[in-house]
C-alpha cells in the first residue's frame, strides 16, 4: 500500500494528513481516496497537483508499496 500524504485543503476535506491506500497507479490510489473521503475531497483533488516520492506525476504513473503519493492543492495567500 502506498502512503498518501494530504496537504492544506485536501487534508481538511479528508480529515487526515496521511493514509495508506492500495493501488497500482497514481490514478488508482486517487480513485480509492475519492471513494473514501467523498465529494468535497474529490473537488479539491480536481485542482491539485500530485507528486510521487517528490516528483510530479501523472495518473498513469505506477505506484509501489514503498511510494509516497502527495496531494498538493493550490494555495492562495497574501498580505
Buried (B, 14 or more C-beta within 10 A) or exposed (E): BBBBBBBBBBBBBBEEEEBEBEBEBBBBBBBBBBEEBEEEBBEBBEEBEBBBBEEEBEEEBEBEEEBBBBBBBEEEEEE
